[in-house]
Amino acid sequence: MIGKDMPRYYFNVRSHDAVDKDPEGAELPSFEAARNEAVQAAREIIAEKVLSDDVIDGQSFEITAEDGTVLGAVPFRSVLRLD
């Protein structure tokens, strides 16, 4: 996107009733790119949790627009391959 600002997406982590807000976000060309970023980050977080024997318990990324509108969610468990 030459000459145009890309939209900024935020990746808040929801854990039950608590939300850890992403203060910086990331400029990405599309929601699809933001979702792919969330999937990759969730895989990395899960790998760290497995290595440190932590519980994987209901966390998800909420992908939001700059105005705070929730555009989609990526549950951490959804990125695991179970077959």
Long-range contacts (C-beta under 8 A, 24 or more apart in sequence): 1-29, 7-65, 7-66, 8-65, 8-66, 9-34, 9-37, 9-63, 9-64, 9-65, 9-71, 10-63, 10-64, 10-65, 10-66, 11-37, 11-38, 11-41, 11-61, 11-62, 11-63, 12-61, 12-62, 12-64, 13-59, 13-60, 13-61, 13-62, 14-59, 14-60, 14-61, 14-62, 14-73, 15-57, 15-58, 15-59, 16-58, 19-62, 25-66, 31-63, 31-71, 31-72, 34-63, 34-71, 35-63, 35-72, 35-74, 38-63, 38-74, 39-74, 39-79, 42-74, 42-76, 42-78, 42-79, 43-79, 45-76, 46-76, 46-79, 46-80
